[in-house]
Amino acid sequence: MSIRVLHHWACSGGTLISKCIAAHQDTLLLSEIHPYSYIRLMLPENQAEHYCHYGNILQQLSLPQNGADPLLCLAYFNGSIAGIHGECIKLNKNLVLRSHSHIDFFVGAITPELPVISSQLRRSYELLELISVRHPLDSWLSLKAAGWDKHFRFSCFNEYCKRCLAMIEACDGMPLIYYEHFCLNPTESLHEICEALNLPYDPASLNKIGEISMTGSSGRASNKISPRERREIPKDIETALQHSPAYITLCERLNYDHRSTSSHPYTLGGCTNGAQERTED
C-alpha cells in the first residue's frame, strides 16, 4: 500500500487542504511531521517549555544530554512509520503524511536536493506525493503578520523566494496544486488531489473541516472555503518586490502574476484549477 505525502511551504493554505483530505473516511493523516523537528526548532530560550512534553520519544532523542543525534531521530521516525504503515494495511486505511517541509528548506543554512521525508521513505515504500503552492507575496505577507519571517535563516524577501524556488526544484515531477484555485473551486480541486494521491473522492469532506483538529491552524479561522483578498502591502515589502530577482523567477516558474496589483487568483493564462505535472522549463 502506498504512502501519500503532502508538501507545501508555510502560510500557503496547506492546513486547509490537509483537513479536507483528513476528513475522508478510512484516511489517517499525520500533520507536520519531520524526523528533525525538535533538533532544528527547539531553540535554547524555549527549551524549558518544550522539554515538558511527556512521552514524546522523538523530542527526548533531540535533547542535548541525549546527543541530539540525527541518526537516532531517523531510526525512530523510520521505525514508527513502518509500524503505522503495517497497521494501516491491516485496517485498510490510507496513510497520508503532511511533511513539515519548512524545516528542510527554510531553517538551515543550505537546502536539500529532496525533502528529507521523501529521501527516507522512497527507499522502502511507493510514495504518492504532491506539492501545493500559494502566491509567494501572499505567503510572505501572512508570514510577516504572524512574526514567522524571523524563524528562518537569512530572513529577507529575496532569500525567502530563493528557498521557495529550491523547494519547487526538489519537488519537481510531483503534481502541483494551486491554493488559489482550490479556494475558487474546492470540489474540482479536491477531486484532482484525490486522483493524484489515489484516494477515494468524497466531496462531503469539504463540509467536515471544522471537525478536524490539526497542527498548523494558524491562519484561516472560518470553515468556509472561499478566496481571500490580498493583505495590505507595506511600503518596505513593495520596495522589496522591485529588488528581488528571485521573486520574478519564482512567479514565472509557477505562472503567477508578479505585479502587486494583480487580482485573485493571481495566475496568468494557461493555469488549470487542479494538479499539474511539474516539467522542466
PyRosetta script that sets phi, psi and omega in degrees:
from pyrosetta import init, pose_from_sequence

init()
pose = pose_from_sequence("MSIRVLHHWACSGGTLISKCIAAHQDTLLLSEIHPYSYIRLMLPENQAEHYCHYGNILQQLSLPQNGADPLLCLAYFNGSIAGIHGECIKLNKNLVLRSHSHIDFFVGAITPELPVISSQLRRSYELLELISVRHPLDSWLSLKAAGWDKHFRFSCFNEYCKRCLAMIEACDGMPLIYYEHFCLNPTESLHEICEALNLPYDPASLNKIGEISMTGSSGRASNKISPRERREIPKDIETALQHSPAYITLCERLNYDHRSTSSHPYTLGGCTNGAQERTED")
pose.set_psi(1, 134.5)
pose.set_omega(1, -177.4)
pose.set_phi(2, -70.6)
pose.set_psi(2, 156.5)
pose.set_omega(2, 169.2)
pose.set_phi(3, -108.5)
pose.set_psi(3, 130.8)
pose.set_omega(3, 178.4)
pose.set_phi(4, -95.3)
pose.set_psi(4, 141.6)
pose.set_omega(4, -178.9)
pose.set_phi(5, -132.2)
pose.set_psi(5, 129.9)
pose.set_omega(5, 177.7)
pose.set_phi(6, -106.3)
pose.set_psi(6, 133.9)
pose.set_omega(6, 177.5)
pose.set_phi(7, -123.4)
pose.set_psi(7, 142.3)
pose.set_omega(7, 172.1)
pose.set_phi(8, -168.2)
pose.set_psi(8, 159.1)
pose.set_omega(8, 174.7)
pose.set_phi(9, -91.1)
pose.set_psi(9, 168.1)
pose.set_omega(9, -173.8)
pose.set_phi(10, -63.4)
pose.set_psi(10, 148.8)
pose.set_omega(10, 176.6)
pose.set_phi(11, 58.5)
pose.set_psi(11, 41.0)
pose.set_omega(11, -179.9)
pose.set_phi(12, -124.2)
pose.set_psi(12, 15.8)
pose.set_omega(12, 177.3)
pose.set_phi(13, 86.8)
pose.set_psi(13, 11.1)
pose.set_omega(13, -178.1)
pose.set_phi(14, -63.9)
pose.set_psi(14, -33.7)
pose.set_omega(14, 179.8)
pose.set_phi(15, -65.8)
pose.set_psi(15, -43.6)
pose.set_omega(15, 179.9)
pose.set_phi(16, -61.4)
pose.set_psi(16, -47.8)
pose.set_omega(16, 179.7)
pose.set_phi(17, -62.8)
pose.set_psi(17, -41.7)
pose.set_omega(17, -179.4)
pose.set_phi(18, -64.4)
pose.set_psi(18, -38.4)
pose.set_omega(18, 178.6)
pose.set_phi(19, -62.9)
pose.set_psi(19, -39.9)
pose.set_omega(19, 179.4)
pose.set_phi(20, -64.2)
pose.set_psi(20, -35.8)
pose.set_omega(20, 177.6)
pose.set_phi(21, -72.4)
pose.set_psi(21, -43.1)
pose.set_omega(21, -178.3)
pose.set_phi(22, -63.8)
pose.set_psi(22, -24.8)
pose.set_omega(22, -178.7)
pose.set_phi(23, -75.9)
pose.set_psi(23, -8.4)
pose.set_omega(23, 178.2)
pose.set_phi(24, -71.1)
pose.set_psi(24, 144.9)
pose.set_omega(24, 177.9)
pose.set_phi(25, -66.1)
pose.set_psi(25, 146.5)
pose.set_omega(25, 177.4)
pose.set_phi(26, 60.1)
pose.set_psi(26, 32.7)
pose.set_omega(26, 176.9)
pose.set_phi(27, -124.2)
pose.set_psi(27, 130.0)
pose.set_omega(27, 175.0)
pose.set_phi(28, -112.1)
pose.set_psi(28, 112.6)
pose.set_omega(28, 179.4)
pose.set_phi(29, -110.9)
pose.set_psi(29, 125.3)
pose.set_omega(29, 175.9)
pose.set_phi(30, -104.5)
pose.set_psi(30, 123.9)
pose.set_omega(30, -168.5)
pose.set_phi(31, -98.3)
pose.set_psi(31, 137.0)
pose.set_omega(31, 173.5)
pose.set_phi(32, 50.1)
pose.set_psi(32, 58.3)
pose.set_omega(32, 179.4)
pose.set_phi(33, -102.9)
pose.set_psi(33, 149.3)
pose.set_omega(33, 179.3)
pose.set_phi(34, -168.8)
pose.set_psi(34, 135.6)
pose.set_omega(34, -178.2)
pose.set_phi(35, -65.7)
pose.set_psi(35, -21.9)
pose.set_omega(35, -177.5)
pose.set_phi(36, -105.9)
pose.set_psi(36, 17.3)
pose.set_omega(36, -172.3)
pose.set_phi(37, -57.5)
pose.set_psi(37, -42.9)
pose.set_omega(37, -176.9)
pose.set_phi(38, -83.2)
pose.set_psi(38, -33.6)
pose.set_omega(38, 178.2)
pose.set_phi(39, -60.0)
pose.set_psi(39, -41.1)
pose.set_omega(39, -173.5)
pose.set_phi(40, -91.9)
pose.set_psi(40, -23.4)
pose.set_omega(40, -174.0)
pose.set_phi(41, -107.1)
pose.set_psi(41, -11.8)
pose.set_omega(41, -179.2)
pose.set_phi(42, -85.7)
pose.set_psi(42, 90.8)
pose.set_omega(42, -179.8)
pose.set_phi(43, -75.2)
pose.set_psi(43, 151.3)
pose.set_omega(43, -177.2)
pose.set_phi(44, -52.6)
pose.set_psi(44, -39.7)
pose.set_omega(44, -176.4)
pose.set_phi(45, -70.9)
pose.set_psi(45, -14.1)
pose.set_omega(45, -179.2)
pose.set_phi(46, -107.3)
pose.set_psi(46, 2.9)
pose.set_omega(46, -171.4)
pose.set_phi(47, -62.9)
pose.set_psi(47, -41.9)
pose.set_omega(47, -177.2)
pose.set_phi(48, -59.7)
pose.set_psi(48, -38.5)
pose.set_omega(48, -179.5)
pose.set_phi(49, -71.1)
pose.set_psi(49, -45.5)
pose.set_omega(49, -172.7)
pose.set_phi(50, -76.7)
pose.set_psi(50, -22.7)
pose.set_omega(50, -174.5)
pose.set_phi(51, -79.1)
pose.set_psi(51, 2.0)
pose.set_omega(51, -177.0)
pose.set_phi(52, -96.0)
pose.set_psi(52, 11.6)
pose.set_omega(52, -179.4)
pose.set_phi(53, -86.5)
pose.set_psi(53, 98.1)
pose.set_omega(53, -174.8)
pose.set_phi(54, -68.7)
pose.set_psi(54, 144.6)
pose.set_omega(54, 174.0)
pose.set_phi(55, 81.6)
pose.set_psi(55, 0.2)
pose.set_omega(55, -179.6)
pose.set_phi(56, -89.8)
pose.set_psi(56, 97.6)
pose.set_omega(56, -175.1)
pose.set_phi(57, -65.8)
pose.set_psi(57, -43.4)
pose.set_omega(57, -179.4)
pose.set_phi(58, -60.0)
pose.set_psi(58, -39.2)
pose.set_omega(58, 178.9)
pose.set_phi(59, -65.2)
pose.set_psi(59, -42.2)
pose.set_omega(59, -179.5)
pose.set_phi(60, -67.4)
pose.set_psi(60, -34.5)
pose.set_omega(60, 175.8)
pose.set_phi(61, -64.9)
pose.set_psi(61, -23.8)
pose.set_omega(61, -177.4)
pose.set_phi(62, -88.3)
pose.set_psi(62, -2.8)
pose.set_omega(62, 179.7)
pose.set_phi(63, -69.1)
pose.set_psi(63, 144.2)
pose.set_omega(63, 178.7)
pose.set_phi(64, -56.2)
pose.set_psi(64, -40.3)
pose.set_omega(64, -177.7)
pose.set_phi(65, -68.5)
pose.set_psi(65, -17.5)
pose.set_omega(65, 176.3)
pose.set_phi(66, -98.4)
pose.set_psi(66, 6.4)
pose.set_omega(66, 174.1)
pose.set_phi(67, 97.4)
pose.set_psi(67, -16.5)
pose.set_omega(67, -177.7)
pose.set_phi(68, 44.7)
pose.set_psi(68, 49.1)
pose.set_omega(68, -173.9)
pose.set_phi(69, -84.8)
pose.set_psi(69, 117.2)
pose.set_omega(69, 179.4)
pose.set_phi(70, -59.9)
pose.set_psi(70, -31.3)
pose.set_omega(70, -179.7)
pose.set_phi(71, -67.2)
pose.set_psi(71, -37.9)
pose.set_omega(71, 176.3)
pose.set_phi(72, -67.6)
pose.set_psi(72, -38.4)
pose.set_omega(72, 177.9)
pose.set_phi(73, -64.4)
pose.set_psi(73, -40.8)
pose.set_omega(73, 176.8)
pose.set_phi(74, -64.0)
pose.set_psi(74, -40.8)
pose.set_omega(74, 179.8)
pose.set_phi(75, -61.9)
pose.set_psi(75, -43.3)
pose.set_omega(75, 177.8)
pose.set_phi(76, -64.2)
pose.set_psi(76, -44.9)
pose.set_omega(76, -178.7)
pose.set_phi(77, -61.0)
pose.set_psi(77, -50.3)
pose.set_omega(77, -177.8)
pose.set_phi(78, -63.6)
pose.set_psi(78, -39.5)
pose.set_omega(78, 179.0)
pose.set_phi(79, -66.4)
pose.set_psi(79, -39.5)
pose.set_omega(79, 179.5)
pose.set_phi(80, -65.5)
pose.set_psi(80, -44.7)
pose.set_omega(80, 179.9)
pose.set_phi(81, -63.9)
pose.set_psi(81, -39.8)
pose.set_omega(81, 179.3)
pose.set_phi(82, -60.6)
pose.set_psi(82, -44.1)
pose.set_omega(82, 180.0)
pose.set_phi(83, -66.5)
pose.set_psi(83, -44.5)
pose.set_omega(83, -179.6)
pose.set_phi(84, -66.5)
pose.set_psi(84, -41.2)
pose.set_omega(84, 179.4)
pose.set_phi(85, -61.3)
pose.set_psi(85, -41.9)
pose.set_omega(85, 178.6)
pose.set_phi(86, -61.7)
pose.set_psi(86, -42.0)
pose.set_omega(86, 178.7)
pose.set_phi(87, -68.8)
pose.set_psi(87, -35.5)
pose.set_omega(87, 178.0)
pose.set_phi(88, -63.2)
pose.set_psi(88, -36.6)
pose.set_omega(88, 177.0)
pose.set_phi(89, -62.8)
pose.set_psi(89, -44.6)
pose.set_omega(89, 179.5)
pose.set_phi(90, -63.0)
pose.set_psi(90, -38.1)
pose.set_omega(90, -176.3)
pose.set_phi(91, -89.4)
pose.set_psi(91, -1.8)
pose.set_omega(91, -178.1)
pose.set_phi(92, 58.6)
pose.set_psi(92, 43.9)
pose.set_omega(92, 177.5)
pose.set_phi(93, -106.9)
pose.set_psi(93, 147.7)
pose.set_omega(93, 176.7)
pose.set_phi(94, -90.1)
pose.set_psi(94, 121.3)
pose.set_omega(94, -178.7)
pose.set_phi(95, -91.4)
pose.set_psi(95, 123.8)
pose.set_omega(95, 178.8)
pose.set_phi(96, -123.4)
pose.set_psi(96, 129.8)
pose.set_omega(96, 178.7)
pose.set_phi(97, -111.7)
pose.set_psi(97, 122.8)
pose.set_omega(97, 172.8)
pose.set_phi(98, -92.4)
pose.set_psi(98, 103.4)
pose.set_omega(98, -175.3)
pose.set_phi(99, -69.0)
pose.set_psi(99, 139.6)
pose.set_omega(99, 173.4)
pose.set_phi(100, -85.8)
pose.set_psi(100, 67.1)
pose.set_omega(100, -173.0)
pose.set_phi(101, -62.4)
pose.set_psi(101, -20.4)
pose.set_omega(101, 178.0)
pose.set_phi(102, -54.2)
pose.set_psi(102, -36.5)
pose.set_omega(102, -178.4)
pose.set_phi(103, -66.3)
pose.set_psi(103, -36.3)
pose.set_omega(103, -178.5)
pose.set_phi(104, -70.2)
pose.set_psi(104, -41.1)
pose.set_omega(104, -166.0)
pose.set_phi(105, -112.0)
pose.set_psi(105, -11.9)
pose.set_omega(105, -174.4)
pose.set_phi(106, -125.2)
pose.set_psi(106, -6.1)
pose.set_omega(106, -174.9)
pose.set_phi(107, -101.1)
pose.set_psi(107, -46.2)
pose.set_omega(107, -175.3)
pose.set_phi(108, -81.7)
pose.set_psi(108, 176.0)
pose.set_omega(108, -179.9)
pose.set_phi(109, -75.2)
pose.set_psi(109, -26.7)
pose.set_omega(109, 178.6)
pose.set_phi(110, -127.2)
pose.set_psi(110, 163.2)
pose.set_omega(110, 179.8)
pose.set_phi(111, -112.9)
pose.set_psi(111, 147.1)
pose.set_omega(111, -177.8)
pose.set_phi(112, -81.4)
pose.set_psi(112, 164.2)
pose.set_omega(112, 176.5)
pose.set_phi(113, -73.6)
pose.set_psi(113, -27.9)
pose.set_omega(113, 177.5)
pose.set_phi(114, -136.2)
pose.set_psi(114, 150.5)
pose.set_omega(114, 169.5)
pose.set_phi(115, -56.4)
pose.set_psi(115, 141.2)
pose.set_omega(115, -175.8)
pose.set_phi(116, -57.1)
pose.set_psi(116, -43.2)
pose.set_omega(116, -179.6)
pose.set_phi(117, -60.3)
pose.set_psi(117, -40.7)
pose.set_omega(117, 179.5)
pose.set_phi(118, -63.9)
pose.set_psi(118, -48.0)
pose.set_omega(118, -177.2)
pose.set_phi(119, -64.9)
pose.set_psi(119, -32.5)
pose.set_omega(119, 179.2)
pose.set_phi(120, -74.9)
pose.set_psi(120, -48.6)
pose.set_omega(120, -171.2)
pose.set_phi(121, -81.1)
pose.set_psi(121, -23.0)
pose.set_omega(121, 179.6)
pose.set_phi(122, -63.1)
pose.set_psi(122, -20.0)
pose.set_omega(122, -179.7)
pose.set_phi(123, -70.7)
pose.set_psi(123, -26.7)
pose.set_omega(123, -172.7)
pose.set_phi(124, -122.9)
pose.set_psi(124, -15.3)
pose.set_omega(124, -173.0)
pose.set_phi(125, -134.9)
pose.set_psi(125, 156.4)
pose.set_omega(125, 166.8)
pose.set_phi(126, -80.5)
pose.set_psi(126, 124.2)
pose.set_omega(126, -178.6)
pose.set_phi(127, -107.8)
pose.set_psi(127, 137.6)
pose.set_omega(127, 169.7)
pose.set_phi(128, -113.1)
pose.set_psi(128, 110.7)
pose.set_omega(128, -171.3)
pose.set_phi(129, -122.2)
pose.set_psi(129, 152.0)
pose.set_omega(129, 170.1)
pose.set_phi(130, -146.4)
pose.set_psi(130, 160.5)
pose.set_omega(130, 176.5)
pose.set_phi(131, -123.5)
pose.set_psi(131, 134.3)
pose.set_omega(131, 174.8)
pose.set_phi(132, -110.6)
pose.set_psi(132, 145.0)
pose.set_omega(132, -175.9)
pose.set_phi(133, -132.3)
pose.set_psi(133, 161.0)
pose.set_omega(133, 173.3)
pose.set_phi(134, -135.0)
pose.set_psi(134, 154.8)
pose.set_omega(134, 179.0)
pose.set_phi(135, -51.1)
pose.set_psi(135, 128.5)
pose.set_omega(135, -175.0)
pose.set_phi(136, -60.2)
pose.set_psi(136, -30.3)
pose.set_omega(136, 178.3)
pose.set_phi(137, -65.4)
pose.set_psi(137, -44.1)
pose.set_omega(137, -179.2)
pose.set_phi(138, -68.6)
pose.set_psi(138, -37.7)
pose.set_omega(138, 176.4)
pose.set_phi(139, -63.6)
pose.set_psi(139, -42.5)
pose.set_omega(139, -179.5)
pose.set_phi(140, -65.5)
pose.set_psi(140, -41.5)
pose.set_omega(140, 178.0)
pose.set_phi(141, -61.7)
pose.set_psi(141, -38.3)
pose.set_omega(141, 177.9)
pose.set_phi(142, -69.3)
pose.set_psi(142, -39.5)
pose.set_omega(142, 176.4)
pose.set_phi(143, -60.0)
pose.set_psi(143, -45.5)
pose.set_omega(143, 180.0)
pose.set_phi(144, -63.1)
pose.set_psi(144, -41.4)
pose.set_omega(144, -179.0)
pose.set_phi(145, -63.6)
pose.set_psi(145, -34.0)
pose.set_omega(145, -179.8)
pose.set_phi(146, -86.2)
pose.set_psi(146, -8.7)
pose.set_omega(146, -177.1)
pose.set_phi(147, 77.1)
pose.set_psi(147, 17.1)
pose.set_omega(147, -176.6)
pose.set_phi(148, -89.5)
pose.set_psi(148, -6.5)
pose.set_omega(148, -179.2)
pose.set_phi(149, -66.8)
pose.set_psi(149, -18.1)
pose.set_omega(149, 179.8)
pose.set_phi(150, -87.4)
pose.set_psi(150, -3.9)
pose.set_omega(150, -174.2)
pose.set_phi(151, -84.5)
pose.set_psi(151, -9.1)
pose.set_omega(151, -178.8)
pose.set_phi(152, -120.6)
pose.set_psi(152, 161.6)
pose.set_omega(152, -173.9)
pose.set_phi(153, -65.2)
pose.set_psi(153, 139.5)
pose.set_omega(153, 176.6)
pose.set_phi(154, 56.8)
pose.set_psi(154, 57.6)
pose.set_omega(154, -168.9)
pose.set_phi(155, -77.0)
pose.set_psi(155, 79.9)
pose.set_omega(155, 169.6)
pose.set_phi(156, -133.3)
pose.set_psi(156, 164.6)
pose.set_omega(156, -171.8)
pose.set_phi(157, -64.6)
pose.set_psi(157, -41.7)
pose.set_omega(157, -179.4)
pose.set_phi(158, -64.4)
pose.set_psi(158, -40.7)
pose.set_omega(158, 177.7)
pose.set_phi(159, -65.9)
pose.set_psi(159, -38.8)
pose.set_omega(159, 176.6)
pose.set_phi(160, -57.4)
pose.set_psi(160, -46.3)
pose.set_omega(160, -179.6)
pose.set_phi(161, -65.9)
pose.set_psi(161, -36.5)
pose.set_omega(161, 175.9)
pose.set_phi(162, -59.6)
pose.set_psi(162, -40.3)
pose.set_omega(162, -177.4)
pose.set_phi(163, -75.2)
pose.set_psi(163, -33.2)
pose.set_omega(163, 172.1)
pose.set_phi(164, -61.7)
pose.set_psi(164, -41.4)
pose.set_omega(164, 177.4)
pose.set_phi(165, -62.1)
pose.set_psi(165, -41.6)
pose.set_omega(165, 178.8)
pose.set_phi(166, -62.1)
pose.set_psi(166, -38.5)
pose.set_omega(166, 178.9)
pose.set_phi(167, -67.8)
pose.set_psi(167, -41.4)
pose.set_omega(167, 177.5)
pose.set_phi(168, -61.0)
pose.set_psi(168, -42.5)
pose.set_omega(168, 178.6)
pose.set_phi(169, -63.4)
pose.set_psi(169, -41.4)
pose.set_omega(169, -178.5)
pose.set_phi(170, -67.0)
pose.set_psi(170, -28.5)
pose.set_omega(170, -178.9)
pose.set_phi(171, -99.5)
pose.set_psi(171, 14.9)
pose.set_omega(171, -178.4)
pose.set_phi(172, -58.2)
pose.set_psi(172, 136.5)
pose.set_omega(172, -177.8)
pose.set_phi(173, 97.5)
pose.set_psi(173, -15.9)
pose.set_omega(173, 177.4)
pose.set_phi(174, -82.6)
pose.set_psi(174, 147.3)
pose.set_omega(174, 171.1)
pose.set_phi(175, -56.3)
pose.set_psi(175, 144.1)
pose.set_omega(175, -175.3)
pose.set_phi(176, -119.3)
pose.set_psi(176, 131.1)
pose.set_omega(176, -178.8)
pose.set_phi(177, -115.5)
pose.set_psi(177, 133.3)
pose.set_omega(177, 176.6)
pose.set_phi(178, -94.3)
pose.set_psi(178, 122.7)
pose.set_omega(178, 178.3)
pose.set_phi(179, -58.3)
pose.set_psi(179, -39.1)
pose.set_omega(179, -178.7)
pose.set_phi(180, -61.2)
pose.set_psi(180, -41.9)
pose.set_omega(180, -179.4)
pose.set_phi(181, -74.5)
pose.set_psi(181, -29.1)
pose.set_omega(181, 173.9)
pose.set_phi(182, -62.2)
pose.set_psi(182, -41.0)
pose.set_omega(182, 179.9)
pose.set_phi(183, -70.2)
pose.set_psi(183, -33.6)
pose.set_omega(183, 179.6)
pose.set_phi(184, -73.3)
pose.set_psi(184, -38.8)
pose.set_omega(184, -176.7)
pose.set_phi(185, -142.7)
pose.set_psi(185, 72.9)
pose.set_omega(185, -175.4)
pose.set_phi(186, -61.5)
pose.set_psi(186, -34.5)
pose.set_omega(186, -178.6)
pose.set_phi(187, -63.3)
pose.set_psi(187, -49.5)
pose.set_omega(187, -179.8)
pose.set_phi(188, -66.7)
pose.set_psi(188, -42.2)
pose.set_omega(188, -178.6)
pose.set_phi(189, -65.5)
pose.set_psi(189, -40.5)
pose.set_omega(189, 178.2)
pose.set_phi(190, -64.0)
pose.set_psi(190, -37.5)
pose.set_omega(190, 177.0)
pose.set_phi(191, -61.9)
pose.set_psi(191, -41.5)
pose.set_omega(191, 177.4)
pose.set_phi(192, -62.9)
pose.set_psi(192, -41.3)
pose.set_omega(192, 179.6)
pose.set_phi(193, -63.1)
pose.set_psi(193, -46.2)
pose.set_omega(193, -179.1)
pose.set_phi(194, -63.6)
pose.set_psi(194, -36.1)
pose.set_omega(194, 176.8)
pose.set_phi(195, -66.1)
pose.set_psi(195, -42.9)
pose.set_omega(195, -179.1)
pose.set_phi(196, -64.9)
pose.set_psi(196, -33.9)
pose.set_omega(196, -177.0)
pose.set_phi(197, -99.2)
pose.set_psi(197, 2.8)
pose.set_omega(197, -178.5)
pose.set_phi(198, 54.4)
pose.set_psi(198, 50.5)
pose.set_omega(198, 176.9)
pose.set_phi(199, -112.5)
pose.set_psi(199, 147.9)
pose.set_omega(199, 175.4)
pose.set_phi(200, -64.5)
pose.set_psi(200, 134.0)
pose.set_omega(200, -176.6)
pose.set_phi(201, -86.0)
pose.set_psi(201, 125.8)
pose.set_omega(201, 179.3)
pose.set_phi(202, -133.2)
pose.set_psi(202, 95.7)
pose.set_omega(202, -178.8)
pose.set_phi(203, -60.5)
pose.set_psi(203, -21.5)
pose.set_omega(203, 179.6)
pose.set_phi(204, -64.7)
pose.set_psi(204, -20.2)
pose.set_omega(204, -179.3)
pose.set_phi(205, -63.6)
pose.set_psi(205, -24.3)
pose.set_omega(205, 179.5)
pose.set_phi(206, -64.6)
pose.set_psi(206, -22.2)
pose.set_omega(206, 179.7)
pose.set_phi(207, -96.2)
pose.set_psi(207, 4.5)
pose.set_omega(207, -175.8)
pose.set_phi(208, -112.7)
pose.set_psi(208, 4.7)
pose.set_omega(208, -172.7)
pose.set_phi(209, -64.2)
pose.set_psi(209, -26.0)
pose.set_omega(209, 178.0)
pose.set_phi(210, -68.4)
pose.set_psi(210, -15.3)
pose.set_omega(210, 180.0)
pose.set_phi(211, -90.6)
pose.set_psi(211, -6.7)
pose.set_omega(211, -173.7)
pose.set_phi(212, -99.3)
pose.set_psi(212, 123.8)
pose.set_omega(212, 173.5)
pose.set_phi(213, -93.4)
pose.set_psi(213, 133.7)
pose.set_omega(213, -174.8)
pose.set_phi(214, -156.6)
pose.set_psi(214, 145.0)
pose.set_omega(214, 173.3)
pose.set_phi(215, -65.8)
pose.set_psi(215, 155.2)
pose.set_omega(215, 176.0)
pose.set_phi(216, 88.1)
pose.set_psi(216, 5.2)
pose.set_omega(216, -178.8)
pose.set_phi(217, -79.4)
pose.set_psi(217, 69.7)
pose.set_omega(217, -173.8)
pose.set_phi(218, -102.9)
pose.set_psi(218, -16.1)
pose.set_omega(218, -173.1)
pose.set_phi(219, -108.9)
pose.set_psi(219, -92.1)
pose.set_omega(219, -173.8)
pose.set_phi(220, -60.1)
pose.set_psi(220, 121.2)
pose.set_omega(220, 178.7)
pose.set_phi(221, -93.5)
pose.set_psi(221, -29.7)
pose.set_omega(221, -178.1)
pose.set_phi(222, -77.6)
pose.set_psi(222, 149.2)
pose.set_omega(222, 176.0)
pose.set_phi(223, -87.8)
pose.set_psi(223, -1.8)
pose.set_omega(223, 178.7)
pose.set_phi(224, -83.4)
pose.set_psi(224, 129.9)
pose.set_omega(224, 179.2)
pose.set_phi(225, -93.6)
pose.set_psi(225, 113.0)
pose.set_omega(225, -178.9)
pose.set_phi(226, -159.5)
pose.set_psi(226, 159.2)
pose.set_omega(226, 179.5)
pose.set_phi(227, -62.7)
pose.set_psi(227, 153.0)
pose.set_omega(227, 178.0)
pose.set_phi(228, -119.9)
pose.set_psi(228, 144.4)
pose.set_omega(228, 176.1)
pose.set_phi(229, -69.8)
pose.set_psi(229, 151.3)
pose.set_omega(229, 178.2)
pose.set_phi(230, -68.1)
pose.set_psi(230, 139.8)
pose.set_omega(230, 176.2)
pose.set_phi(231, -62.9)
pose.set_psi(231, 158.6)
pose.set_omega(231, 173.8)
pose.set_phi(232, -61.4)
pose.set_psi(232, 136.6)
pose.set_omega(232, -176.3)
pose.set_phi(233, -98.0)
pose.set_psi(233, 112.6)
pose.set_omega(233, 178.1)
pose.set_phi(234, -63.3)
pose.set_psi(234, 158.4)
pose.set_omega(234, -176.7)
pose.set_phi(235, -61.0)
pose.set_psi(235, -37.7)
pose.set_omega(235, -177.6)
pose.set_phi(236, -67.1)
pose.set_psi(236, -34.1)
pose.set_omega(236, 178.0)
pose.set_phi(237, -74.8)
pose.set_psi(237, -37.2)
pose.set_omega(237, 176.0)
pose.set_phi(238, -59.1)
pose.set_psi(238, -40.2)
pose.set_omega(238, 177.5)
pose.set_phi(239, -66.7)
pose.set_psi(239, -40.7)
pose.set_omega(239, -179.6)
pose.set_phi(240, -62.1)
pose.set_psi(240, -35.0)
pose.set_omega(240, 178.7)
pose.set_phi(241, -60.2)
pose.set_psi(241, -36.2)
pose.set_omega(241, -176.0)
pose.set_phi(242, -78.7)
pose.set_psi(242, -11.7)
pose.set_omega(242, -177.5)
pose.set_phi(243, -123.8)
pose.set_psi(243, 31.7)
pose.set_omega(243, -178.5)
pose.set_phi(244, -127.1)
pose.set_psi(244, 92.9)
pose.set_omega(244, 176.5)
pose.set_phi(245, -63.0)
pose.set_psi(245, -30.3)
pose.set_omega(245, 179.2)
pose.set_phi(246, -66.3)
pose.set_psi(246, -33.3)
pose.set_omega(246, 178.5)
pose.set_phi(247, -63.9)
pose.set_psi(247, -45.8)
pose.set_omega(247, 179.1)
pose.set_phi(248, -62.3)
pose.set_psi(248, -44.8)
pose.set_omega(248, -180.0)
pose.set_phi(249, -61.9)
pose.set_psi(249, -42.5)
pose.set_omega(249, -179.3)
pose.set_phi(250, -64.6)
pose.set_psi(250, -44.5)
pose.set_omega(250, 179.5)
pose.set_phi(251, -63.4)
pose.set_psi(251, -40.8)
pose.set_omega(251, 178.5)
pose.set_phi(252, -64.5)
pose.set_psi(252, -40.9)
pose.set_omega(252, -179.2)
pose.set_phi(253, -63.2)
pose.set_psi(253, -37.7)
pose.set_omega(253, -176.7)
pose.set_phi(254, -96.9)
pose.set_psi(254, 1.9)
pose.set_omega(254, 178.6)
pose.set_phi(255, 67.1)
pose.set_psi(255, 31.2)
pose.set_omega(255, 174.7)
pose.set_phi(256, -93.2)
pose.set_psi(256, 150.3)
pose.set_omega(256, 172.4)
pose.set_phi(257, -78.3)
pose.set_psi(257, 122.8)
pose.set_omega(257, -175.6)
pose.set_phi(258, -81.0)
pose.set_psi(258, -11.0)
pose.set_omega(258, -176.8)
pose.set_phi(259, -72.7)
pose.set_psi(259, 136.1)
pose.set_omega(259, -178.4)
pose.set_phi(260, -69.5)
pose.set_psi(260, -15.7)
pose.set_omega(260, -179.3)
pose.set_phi(261, -93.1)
pose.set_psi(261, 2.1)
pose.set_omega(261, -179.3)
pose.set_phi(262, -67.0)
pose.set_psi(262, 158.3)
pose.set_omega(262, -177.0)
pose.set_phi(263, -108.8)
pose.set_psi(263, 158.2)
pose.set_omega(263, 179.8)
pose.set_phi(264, -57.8)
pose.set_psi(264, 133.9)
pose.set_omega(264, 15.6)
pose.set_phi(265, -91.9)
pose.set_psi(265, 14.3)
pose.set_omega(265, 174.0)
pose.set_phi(266, 66.1)
pose.set_psi(266, 13.2)
pose.set_omega(266, -179.8)
pose.set_phi(267, -105.7)
pose.set_psi(267, 155.6)
pose.set_omega(267, 178.1)
pose.set_phi(268, -91.1)
pose.set_psi(268, 177.3)
pose.set_omega(268, -178.0)
pose.set_phi(269, -61.2)
pose.set_psi(269, 148.8)
pose.set_omega(269, 176.6)
pose.set_phi(270, 99.3)
pose.set_psi(270, -6.3)
pose.set_omega(270, -180.0)
pose.set_phi(271, -87.4)
pose.set_psi(271, 136.0)
pose.set_omega(271, 177.2)
pose.set_phi(272, -96.8)
pose.set_psi(272, 176.1)
pose.set_omega(272, -177.5)
pose.set_phi(273, -83.3)
pose.set_psi(273, -9.4)
pose.set_omega(273, -172.9)
pose.set_phi(274, -132.1)
pose.set_psi(274, -146.5)
pose.set_omega(274, -174.3)
pose.set_phi(275, -68.6)
pose.set_psi(275, 138.4)
pose.set_omega(275, 174.3)
pose.set_phi(276, -124.4)
pose.set_psi(276, 140.5)
pose.set_omega(276, 173.8)
pose.set_phi(277, -76.1)
pose.set_psi(277, 133.1)
pose.set_omega(277, 176.9)
pose.set_phi(278, -72.2)
pose.set_psi(278, 134.1)
pose.set_omega(278, 176.5)
pose.set_phi(279, -130.4)
pose.set_psi(279, 155.7)
pose.set_omega(279, 177.8)
pose.set_phi(280, -68.3)
pose.set_psi(280, 141.9)
pose.set_omega(280, 178.0)
pose.set_phi(281, -76.4)
pose.dump_pdb("model.pdb")
